[in-house]
Amino acid sequence: MKRLSHRRTIIGATIGIVLLLIAASAGLHSVIERVVENLSGQIARNPFLSGAAFVGLSAISVPLAGVSSLLMIPIGVRYWGEITTTALLWMGWTLGGMLTYFIGRGVGAGIGRWLVSRKKIDYYQERITDTASFPLVLLFQASLPSEIPGYVLGTAKYPFLQYLIALVVVELPFAAGAVFLGDSFLKRQYWLIILIGAAGIAFMLWATSQFKRTLARRS
C-alpha cells in the first residue's frame, strides 16, 4: 500500500526536479521556448478546436494512466493564460475521471485491471465500498493517481454524484498547481517551481497519511 499510495508523490517530485534542471539550462530552456511559441501559434489559427483537443487529451490521460497531459500545459499557458488553461485542464481531468468511473460501473473492473493493475484494483476494492464515507473518498482521490479511484468506485457502484463532487474538489488544486508550475517554468522562476512543488508534495503526503490512518481505523 505504501508503494501504491506514494506513486503520485514520486511522480510529482520527479517532474519538479526535471523542470528545475531544464529551466537552469539556458540552451534546453530556449529550445522548449521555441517549441512552445510555434505550437501556441498553431493554437491561434483555430483556438476552439485546439481547446477541445486540449480537454480531450487531458481526459484521455486519466484512464490510460501512463499518458500525461503535463507536456501540453506550457503551450496552453502561453496562449490562453493561467486561468483558462487551469479551467481546461480541470475540465479534462474531471471528464477523464468520470470515464474511469463509468468504465468500472458499466463493465466491472475487467478493463480497469487491464489498463492499470489487477493487484491495485483488487487491493482497494476490498477496502472501499459503496458505503464509504465522503471524507474517505476525498482522501482516496487525493492520495492515488486518478484512474484507480475511478475504476474502484465505479465497480463498487459508489453514488456517482458524491464521486463527482470529490473528483471536482480534488482535481482543482492539482490542475491549478500544474498550470502555475508550468508558468513558473516558462518564466524560469526557480523559487516558485520549488515552492509549488514542495506544497504539492506536502499535500499529497498529508492526504496519503490520513487515508492510511482512516483505512486502518475501518479495518
Wavefront OBJ file of the C-alpha trace (Angstrom):
o trace
v 0.000 0.000 0.000
v 2.821 2.386 0.842
v 4.323 1.946 -2.633
v 0.988 2.463 -4.378
v -0.135 5.486 -2.396
v 3.197 7.292 -2.806
v 3.329 6.912 -6.579
v 1.678 10.290 -7.165
v 4.140 11.975 -4.802
v 7.151 10.411 -6.514
v 5.887 11.427 -9.945
v 5.299 14.993 -8.755
v 8.779 15.258 -7.231
v 10.381 13.858 -10.393
v 8.545 16.342 -12.601
v 9.617 19.242 -10.354
v 13.271 18.207 -10.465
v 13.226 17.784 -14.250
v 11.637 21.226 -14.691
v 14.284 22.801 -12.467
v 17.107 21.156 -14.411
v 15.707 22.246 -17.774
v 14.989 25.785 -16.538
v 18.550 26.036 -15.224
v 19.921 25.163 -18.660
v 19.695 28.191 -20.933
v 20.136 26.028 -24.034
v 17.456 23.473 -23.199
v 15.045 26.138 -21.996
v 15.434 28.149 -25.205
v 14.626 25.031 -27.249
v 11.472 24.473 -25.198
v 10.594 28.152 -25.613
v 10.797 27.911 -29.397
v 8.640 24.769 -29.441
v 6.045 26.411 -27.181
v 5.989 29.541 -29.353
v 5.497 27.529 -32.537
v 2.718 25.373 -31.099
v 0.932 28.313 -29.466
v 0.933 29.904 -32.915
v -0.835 26.810 -34.208
v -3.466 27.208 -31.491
v -4.102 30.791 -32.607
v -5.213 29.528 -36.011
v -8.091 27.537 -34.522
v -8.488 28.267 -30.802
v -11.832 26.475 -30.398
v -10.626 23.217 -31.935
v -7.343 23.499 -30.034
v -9.217 23.994 -26.749
v -11.375 20.946 -27.427
v -8.252 18.918 -28.264
v -6.557 20.092 -25.051
v -9.559 18.996 -22.960
v -9.814 15.711 -24.847
v -6.141 14.824 -24.444
v -6.297 15.758 -20.758
v -9.316 13.478 -20.329
v -7.651 10.574 -22.136
v -4.563 10.924 -19.946
v -6.583 9.790 -16.904
v -7.850 6.309 -17.909
v -4.668 5.490 -19.809
v -2.615 6.198 -16.676
v 0.712 6.369 -18.475
v -0.196 9.189 -20.874
v 0.426 12.598 -19.375
v -1.168 15.924 -20.313
v 1.532 17.872 -18.472
v 3.598 18.459 -21.614
v 0.721 20.477 -23.077
v 0.451 22.857 -20.131
v 3.224 25.343 -21.063
v 1.725 25.619 -24.559
v -1.721 26.322 -23.112
v -0.339 28.851 -20.637
v 1.481 30.752 -23.390
v -1.695 31.149 -25.474
v -4.650 31.086 -23.049
v -3.043 32.223 -19.811
v -3.131 30.571 -16.383
v -6.844 30.824 -15.565
v -8.219 29.490 -18.851
v -5.608 26.727 -19.016
v -6.474 25.701 -15.443
v -10.172 25.554 -16.352
v -9.486 23.465 -19.467
v -7.175 21.096 -17.627
v -9.620 20.776 -14.727
v -12.426 20.004 -17.166
v -10.335 17.398 -18.965
v -9.203 15.627 -15.804
v -12.777 15.646 -14.486
v -14.093 14.100 -17.709
v -11.304 11.515 -17.579
v -12.170 10.602 -14.003
v -15.842 10.263 -14.954
v -14.843 7.987 -17.820
v -12.935 5.643 -15.497
v -15.938 5.596 -13.139
v -18.373 4.612 -15.906
v -15.956 2.002 -17.270
v -15.823 0.447 -13.806
v -19.569 0.717 -13.287
v -20.536 -0.478 -16.759
v -18.209 -3.410 -17.339
v -16.739 -4.033 -13.899
v -13.060 -3.990 -13.080
v -12.010 -6.096 -16.094
v -10.918 -3.189 -18.292
v -9.595 -1.308 -15.269
v -7.359 -4.267 -14.410
v -6.110 -4.380 -17.973
v -5.280 -0.655 -18.033
v -3.851 -0.347 -14.524
v -3.066 -3.436 -12.433
v -5.105 -6.305 -11.038
v -3.348 -6.021 -7.668
v -4.012 -2.289 -7.382
v -7.699 -2.615 -8.251
v -8.265 -5.695 -6.050
v -6.431 -4.198 -3.076
v -8.657 -1.138 -2.887
v -11.851 -2.952 -3.884
v -11.556 -4.925 -0.665
v -11.398 -1.712 1.362
v -13.516 0.880 -0.489
v -17.205 0.003 -0.904
v -20.408 1.807 -1.900
v -20.917 2.763 1.773
v -17.556 4.532 2.108
v -17.797 7.951 3.717
v -17.342 11.073 1.597
v -14.211 12.206 3.526
v -12.618 8.801 2.862
v -13.395 9.098 -0.856
v -11.855 12.585 -0.898
v -8.655 11.210 0.642
v -8.742 8.222 -1.730
v -8.938 10.571 -4.715
v -6.173 12.831 -3.406
v -3.787 10.032 -2.444
v -3.706 7.993 -5.641
v -3.462 8.540 -9.401
v -6.971 9.439 -10.577
v -7.574 6.322 -12.653
v -7.535 3.996 -9.628
v -10.313 5.671 -7.567
v -12.469 5.934 -10.691
v -12.264 2.242 -11.558
v -12.673 1.103 -7.951
v -15.597 3.383 -7.065
v -17.347 2.690 -10.358
v -17.077 -1.066 -9.826
v -18.311 -0.650 -6.251
v -21.264 1.385 -7.601
v -20.453 4.235 -5.251
v -23.025 7.073 -5.721
v -21.974 8.977 -8.828
v -22.848 12.459 -7.583
v -20.718 12.039 -4.463
v -17.850 10.692 -6.551
v -18.159 13.605 -8.982
v -18.046 16.169 -6.175
v -14.956 14.521 -4.686
v -13.325 14.390 -8.130
v -14.033 18.059 -8.874
v -12.855 19.223 -5.442
v -9.586 17.268 -5.566
v -8.640 17.896 -9.200
v -8.991 21.699 -8.999
v -5.935 22.344 -6.784
v -3.917 19.766 -8.745
v -4.838 21.449 -12.039
v -4.062 24.923 -10.674
v -0.756 23.739 -9.242
v 0.253 22.066 -12.507
v -0.570 25.182 -14.526
v 1.263 27.600 -12.244
v 4.195 25.191 -12.187
v 4.251 25.286 -15.985
v 4.053 29.084 -15.963
v 6.915 29.313 -13.466
v 8.949 27.026 -15.692
v 8.409 29.241 -18.737
v 9.451 32.311 -16.734
v 12.392 30.456 -15.140
v 11.185 31.401 -11.661
v 13.159 28.796 -9.739
v 11.847 29.702 -6.287
v 8.243 29.350 -7.470
v 8.958 25.944 -9.020
v 10.409 24.808 -5.696
v 7.592 26.384 -3.647
v 4.743 24.970 -5.739
v 6.412 21.571 -5.971
v 7.051 21.414 -2.223
v 3.477 22.469 -1.426
v 2.064 19.814 -3.759
v 4.270 17.075 -2.312
v 3.402 18.102 1.254
v -0.314 17.970 0.440
v -0.058 14.529 -1.170
v 1.963 13.153 1.751
v -0.615 14.507 4.204
v -3.513 13.049 2.194
v -1.763 9.688 1.944
v -1.095 9.602 5.693
v -4.698 10.465 6.531
v -6.018 7.936 4.035
v -3.959 5.104 5.502
v -4.998 6.017 9.045
v -8.661 6.085 8.040
v -8.393 2.692 6.349
v -6.637 1.290 9.427
v -9.454 2.514 11.677
v -12.061 0.964 9.376
v -10.181 -2.348 9.444
l 1 2 3 4 5 6 7 8 9 10 11 12 13 14 15 16 17 18 19 20 21 22 23 24 25 26 27 28 29 30 31 32 33 34 35 36 37 38 39 40 41 42 43 44 45 46 47 48 49 50 51 52 53 54 55 56 57 58 59 60 61 62 63 64 65 66 67 68 69 70 71 72 73 74 75 76 77 78 79 80 81 82 83 84 85 86 87 88 89 90 91 92 93 94 95 96 97 98 99 100 101 102 103 104 105 106 107 108 109 110 111 112 113 114 115 116 117 118 119 120 121 122 123 124 125 126 127 128 129 130 131 132 133 134 135 136 137 138 139 140 141 142 143 144 145 146 147 148 149 150 151 152 153 154 155 156 157 158 159 160 161 162 163 164 165 166 167 168 169 170 171 172 173 174 175 176 177 178 179 180 181 182 183 184 185 186 187 188 189 190 191 192 193 194 195 196 197 198 199 200 201 202 203 204 205 206 207 208 209 210 211 212 213 214 215 216 217 218 219
